[in-house]
């Protein structure tokens, strides 16, 4: 995207702005994310409109060349290729879990489930439509792994030479938006579990600065940001890619855990149980598919190491949770 800019420079810029987001608080964060959402959605809709206009000009027969004509063209890598690519489709929705964290700030919290369903439905429609149009504009074998498919598709459209650059800027904004949302969610969760006694109390302790989020919690997540910058600077490209893949897989493990355990909080209907099982199968398929992808495979094993550490911590805290539950019942 910007080959002359080092990765650690991007990471540093993102980190500084992300910390500013944490300091301004939930209300300002919500407004900022709304602005980013409008920018991203506007860019996608602009792409859809331009793609439709471009395709209507070539509907005299040239369009058919870009449409897969057989099962082999739809799945050029076979079932294994499709399976190993599932995880990348899931990554596109990374960050939606922040909706659950932000729900506590809603005035009418009962609107959260309905708004979540509407947003996910619209995201799915827009995402599939935009990618389908990109594939119609440019054959799948012409896309490159280090380039945005939307930018690549638009490069062949005449008279809009400026728009690919606009879309590149939007991609940078989208990356910052996803990162700031994740950082905000992690810091909020750290504060919450600290208040519940499942993390050291210091992370929910307010300082003289009277910030909306406790400074100790912000400081801990800031250390994580610094470590990410250092690793992007010192580690070879492949090693850094393995670690970031493992971190992305942790996101899928988070979704899987929610699907497995949410019935303990909400009584699911029969339809909910079916959707839950479908979700578990899809997420499990995406995770297992990384074993068939050469670049993702090391990240899978690194993510298992993260899971082991988390599992050991849970085992250590289990007795404490049981005692607290018994005290609450008494």
Secondary structure, DSSP 8 states (H G I E B T S, - for coil): --TTS-HHHHHHHHHHHHHHHHHH-HHHHHHHHHHHHHHHHHHHHHHHHHHHHHHHHTTTTGGGGGS--SHHHHTTTHHHHHHHHHHHHHHTTTTTTHHHHHGGG-SSGGGHHHHHHHHHHHHHHHHHHHHHHHHHHS-GGG--TTS-HHHHHHTTSTT-TTHHHHHHHHHHHHHHHHHHHHHHHHHHHHHHHHHTTSS-GGGG---TT--SS-HHHHHHHHHHHHHHHHHHHHS-HHHHHHHHHHHHHHHHHHHHHHHHHGGGTS---HHHHHHHHHHHHHHHHHHHHGGGSHHHHHHHHHHHHHHHHHHHHHHHHHHHHHHHHHHHH-
